[in-house]
Amino acid sequence: MSRIGFAGIGRMGLPMCANLVGAGYAVTAFDVRAERKEAAIGCGARWSTNPRAVAAGADVFITMVPGPPEVRDLMLRDGVAEALPPESVWLDMTSNSPEVVRPIRERLLARGVRVLEAPVGGGPAESRDGSLKLFVGGEADLVDQLRPLLAVLGDPDRIVLAGGHDHGYTAKLLVNLLWFGQAVATAEALLLGKSAGLDLGVLRDALRDSAAAGAFLHKDLDALLAGDYLRSFGLDRVCEELATLTDLGRDHGTPFELSEVVARTHRRALARYGPADGELLAVALLEEEAGLRLRDP
């Protein structure tokens, strides 16, 4: 499977596309933004303005687009689902909604097209060096068949076979839910500590060396304290992902009260700042409401 169609030449997709070219795959790229042509050609890919043509000539068609609406439009409105040839593979690496993907997948499977999901964990840096974490859902034999390709895009030791269809999407969304929740909870704790007179540096170090420690405290807190709200992902997309999980929790009837608070906090931030880039803009909202800034002392 050496002919790759790649849809979505953005901050994440462009370096992924470049890595595939570097590994010897013949990649034809597509993006709805015509200005991405130069970047795609610059990394060694071919360029096409016709997603149906890209799909028709691909052994594997990869989607790495912003979210569920873009996947739905590309696959259904733009006709990619009908253009993919039998025995080809649709590999969706978007942080997607199982509900959106399910009817598309059923249509493709009925036509003999195989489907695999592999939403990613990590940012542009991990995308560039091929160390993304992949949350894979689908048939185990197809995972084995595509493992060499997956190992180009992600760290081979961080390819997680979450289970069957939809399980990869759900696992990735749950990881994001917990991260967003940790960001909100950590911000509330730090704001209260600062208001009570604690030195933020002392409190940060105490939390890191405690039972409350986690990846957010060790990896991401320093960016926040430097005034970086992590602008590699849009606040509207954060709310979109949290809404998907809220619906999923409601459908399954599981307790979701704390997660609903996290989702509401992000919706309030979206109402305040709009669809701006910034995974930590909910923290900016809490800072604004507290009248305090969390900055490295």
C-alpha positions as semicolon CSV with decimal commas, in nm:
position;residue;x (nm);y (nm);z (nm)
1;M;0,000;0,000;0,000
2;S;0,239;0,264;-0,125
3;R;0,000;0,522;-0,275
4;I;-0,123;0,757;-0,006
5;G;-0,391;1,023;-0,033
6;F;-0,361;1,278;0,247
7;A;-0,635;1,529;0,331
8;G;-0,553;1,807;0,576
9;I;-0,221;1,990;0,533
10;G;-0,229;2,190;0,855
11;R;-0,005;2,226;1,158
12;M;-0,026;1,854;1,225
13;G;-0,092;1,718;0,878
14;L;0,196;1,886;0,694
15;P;0,478;1,726;0,898
16;M;0,295;1,393;0,889
17;C;0,275;1,420;0,511
18;A;0,646;1,506;0,496
19;N;0,735;1,202;0,708
20;L;0,542;0,972;0,476
21;V;0,724;1,117;0,174
22;G;1,054;1,072;0,355
23;A;0,970;0,707;0,421
24;G;0,922;0,644;0,049
25;Y;0,545;0,663;0,012
26;A;0,395;0,832;-0,294
27;V;0,173;1,097;-0,135
28;T;-0,090;1,310;-0,306
29;A;-0,214;1,587;-0,079
30;F;-0,539;1,781;-0,064
31;D;-0,661;2,068;0,149
32;V;-0,962;2,296;0,115
33;R;-0,720;2,588;0,151
34;A;-0,559;2,635;-0,188
35;E;-0,273;2,830;-0,029
36;R;-0,145;2,504;0,125
37;K;-0,032;2,386;-0,219
38;E;0,317;2,534;-0,189
39;A;0,374;2,376;0,152
40;A;0,257;2,035;0,030
41;I;0,477;2,043;-0,279
42;G;0,763;2,174;-0,068
43;C;0,759;1,860;0,146
44;G;0,770;1,638;-0,164
45;A;0,402;1,549;-0,207
46;R;0,193;1,585;-0,520
47;W;-0,098;1,829;-0,498
48;S;-0,458;1,802;-0,615
49;T;-0,758;2,029;-0,582
50;N;-0,996;1,735;-0,633
51;P;-1,045;1,514;-0,324
52;R;-1,237;1,254;-0,526
53;A;-0,941;1,211;-0,760
54;V;-0,703;1,182;-0,464
55;A;-0,922;0,913;-0,310
56;A;-0,969;0,723;-0,637
57;G;-0,592;0,687;-0,681
58;A;-0,507;0,592;-0,322
59;D;-0,434;0,261;-0,156
60;V;-0,473;0,442;0,178
61;F;-0,665;0,767;0,215
62;I;-0,569;0,952;0,536
63;T;-0,782;1,227;0,686
64;M;-0,623;1,466;0,936
65;V;-0,874;1,751;0,937
66;P;-0,993;1,980;1,218
67;G;-1,295;1,784;1,336
68;P;-1,618;1,592;1,269
69;P;-1,790;1,852;1,045
70;E;-1,492;1,862;0,809
71;V;-1,477;1,482;0,794
72;R;-1,849;1,460;0,716
73;D;-1,822;1,722;0,441
74;L;-1,516;1,565;0,284
75;M;-1,643;1,208;0,285
76;L;-2,008;1,273;0,195
77;R;-2,058;1,615;0,038
78;D;-1,732;1,606;-0,159
79;G;-1,785;1,244;-0,261
80;V;-1,472;1,081;-0,120
81;A;-1,672;0,790;0,026
82;E;-1,797;0,702;-0,321
83;A;-1,460;0,754;-0,490
84;L;-1,252;0,522;-0,272
85;P;-1,194;0,197;-0,462
86;P;-1,282;-0,142;-0,310
87;E;-1,000;-0,292;-0,099
88;S;-0,852;0,050;-0,033
89;V;-0,834;0,182;0,325
90;W;-0,973;0,494;0,487
91;L;-0,744;0,583;0,780
92;D;-0,903;0,861;0,986
93;M;-0,658;1,032;1,223
94;T;-0,893;1,314;1,317
95;S;-1,013;1,357;1,676
96;N;-1,356;1,252;1,566
97;S;-1,705;1,168;1,690
98;P;-1,808;0,802;1,672
99;E;-2,163;0,912;1,588
100;V;-2,044;1,111;1,286
101;V;-1,818;0,836;1,157
102;R;-2,052;0,539;1,200
103;P;-2,277;0,592;0,894
104;I;-1,977;0,680;0,678
105;R;-1,797;0,365;0,788
106;E;-2,102;0,147;0,723
107;R;-2,130;0,286;0,371
108;L;-1,762;0,219;0,302
109;L;-1,760;-0,132;0,446
110;A;-2,061;-0,218;0,229
111;R;-1,855;-0,118;-0,076
112;G;-1,553;-0,328;0,026
113;V;-1,345;-0,036;0,157
114;R;-1,167;-0,109;0,484
115;V;-1,167;0,143;0,768
116;L;-0,926;0,217;1,051
117;E;-0,922;0,502;1,303
118;A;-0,604;0,633;1,465
119;P;-0,661;0,973;1,631
120;V;-0,338;1,115;1,764
121;G;-0,200;1,239;2,093
122;G;0,063;1,511;2,079
123;G;0,123;1,838;1,904
124;P;0,313;1,978;1,606
125;A;0,652;1,892;1,759
126;E;0,558;1,525;1,798
127;S;0,407;1,532;1,451
128;R;0,739;1,653;1,307
129;D;0,957;1,393;1,479
130;G;0,714;1,104;1,434
131;S;0,657;1,045;1,805
132;L;0,279;1,088;1,816
133;K;0,071;0,853;2,025
134;L;-0,190;0,673;1,814
135;F;-0,521;0,549;1,955
136;V;-0,614;0,279;1,705
137;G;-0,957;0,128;1,659
138;G;-1,055;-0,132;1,402
139;E;-0,978;-0,483;1,287
140;A;-0,656;-0,628;1,427
141;D;-0,544;-0,775;1,094
142;L;-0,572;-0,436;0,925
143;V;-0,371;-0,280;1,207
144;D;-0,098;-0,536;1,142
145;Q;-0,111;-0,466;0,769
146;L;-0,074;-0,090;0,821
147;R;0,170;-0,103;1,111
148;P;0,472;0,003;0,899
149;L;0,279;0,313;0,786
150;L;0,155;0,385;1,138
151;A;0,511;0,357;1,268
152;V;0,615;0,639;1,035
153;L;0,353;0,871;1,182
154;G;0,373;0,770;1,549
155;D;0,611;0,620;1,798
156;P;0,593;0,241;1,744
157;D;0,594;0,193;2,121
158;R;0,298;0,431;2,159
159;I;0,060;0,270;1,911
160;V;-0,230;0,166;2,133
161;L;-0,480;-0,083;1,992
162;A;-0,781;0,040;2,187
163;G;-1,019;-0,218;2,041
164;G;-1,272;-0,232;1,761
165;H;-1,432;0,049;1,562
166;D;-1,507;0,364;1,767
167;H;-1,281;0,257;2,054
168;G;-0,985;0,457;1,929
169;Y;-1,195;0,773;1,899
170;T;-1,343;0,726;2,244
171;A;-1,009;0,655;2,413
172;K;-0,856;0,969;2,260
173;L;-1,150;1,186;2,364
174;L;-1,136;1,053;2,721
175;V;-0,766;1,136;2,742
176;N;-0,846;1,490;2,631
177;L;-1,134;1,515;2,879
178;L;-0,906;1,430;3,170
179;W;-0,639;1,674;3,050
180;F;-0,891;1,960;3,019
181;G;-1,026;1,870;3,362
182;Q;-0,677;1,870;3,513
183;A;-0,612;2,213;3,363
184;V;-0,928;2,358;3,520
185;A;-0,874;2,190;3,859
186;T;-0,507;2,293;3,871
187;A;-0,591;2,652;3,783
188;E;-0,855;2,670;4,055
189;A;-0,611;2,529;4,312
190;L;-0,334;2,770;4,213
191;L;-0,566;3,070;4,210
192;L;-0,691;2,986;4,557
193;G;-0,336;2,928;4,680
194;K;-0,215;3,259;4,539
195;S;-0,515;3,443;4,682
196;A;-0,436;3,289;5,022
197;G;-0,081;3,424;5,001
198;L;0,114;3,115;4,893
199;D;0,414;3,161;4,666
200;L;0,325;3,005;4,329
201;G;0,671;2,858;4,283
202;V;0,659;2,687;4,622
203;L;0,305;2,563;4,560
204;R;0,394;2,435;4,212
205;D;0,689;2,236;4,348
206;A;0,480;2,100;4,636
207;L;0,208;1,980;4,400
208;R;0,456;1,821;4,161
209;D;0,608;1,618;4,445
210;S;0,277;1,492;4,581
211;A;-0,004;1,247;4,523
212;A;-0,168;1,515;4,305
213;A;0,115;1,515;4,052
214;G;0,045;1,429;3,691
215;A;0,146;1,503;3,334
216;F;-0,022;1,845;3,334
217;L;0,173;1,962;3,640
218;H;0,502;1,827;3,509
219;K;0,474;1,904;3,138
220;D;0,222;2,182;3,073
221;L;0,205;2,402;3,382
222;D;0,529;2,585;3,304
223;A;0,385;2,700;2,970
224;L;0,082;2,841;3,150
225;L;0,299;3,018;3,407
226;A;0,492;3,172;3,119
227;G;0,168;3,314;2,977
228;D;0,129;3,053;2,702
229;Y;-0,229;2,930;2,663
230;L;-0,117;2,661;2,414
231;R;-0,249;2,811;2,093
232;S;-0,207;2,500;1,878
233;F;-0,573;2,398;1,916
234;G;-0,894;2,600;1,892
235;L;-1,122;2,659;2,189
236;D;-1,422;2,579;1,969
237;R;-1,269;2,239;1,895
238;V;-1,219;2,178;2,266
239;C;-1,588;2,246;2,324
240;E;-1,679;2,024;2,028
241;E;-1,487;1,730;2,178
242;L;-1,635;1,783;2,524
243;A;-1,986;1,798;2,376
244;T;-1,927;1,463;2,204
245;L;-1,835;1,308;2,537
246;T;-2,129;1,471;2,716
247;D;-2,362;1,311;2,460
248;L;-2,182;0,978;2,498
249;G;-2,213;0,989;2,876
250;R;-2,583;1,068;2,846
251;D;-2,636;0,783;2,598
252;H;-2,466;0,532;2,828
253;G;-2,625;0,665;3,146
254;T;-2,295;0,690;3,336
255;P;-2,220;0,957;3,601
256;F;-2,071;1,261;3,431
257;E;-2,128;1,550;3,673
258;L;-1,767;1,666;3,716
259;S;-1,704;1,638;3,345
260;E;-2,016;1,847;3,279
261;V;-1,860;2,122;3,493
262;V;-1,543;2,105;3,284
263;A;-1,750;2,128;2,965
264;R;-1,952;2,424;3,097
265;T;-1,635;2,608;3,197
266;H;-1,500;2,573;2,844
267;R;-1,831;2,683;2,693
268;R;-1,817;2,996;2,908
269;A;-1,464;3,059;2,784
270;L;-1,582;3,016;2,425
271;A;-1,859;3,271;2,486
272;R;-1,599;3,511;2,628
273;Y;-1,316;3,471;2,376
274;G;-1,476;3,321;2,069
275;P;-1,321;3,041;1,859
276;A;-0,966;3,150;1,933
277;D;-0,665;2,920;1,940
278;G;-0,580;2,823;2,296
279;E;-0,630;2,494;2,476
280;L;-0,590;2,674;2,809
281;L;-0,822;2,967;2,748
282;A;-1,060;2,826;3,010
283;V;-0,780;2,898;3,256
284;A;-0,758;3,254;3,122
285;L;-1,129;3,290;3,200
286;L;-1,077;3,169;3,558
287;E;-0,787;3,410;3,599
288;E;-1,004;3,694;3,473
289;E;-1,286;3,602;3,712
290;A;-1,044;3,578;4,003
291;G;-0,871;3,906;3,915
292;L;-0,537;3,726;3,932
293;R;-0,278;3,600;3,683
294;L;-0,092;3,274;3,721
295;R;0,263;3,365;3,625
296;D;0,601;3,220;3,711
297;P;0,732;3,408;4,015
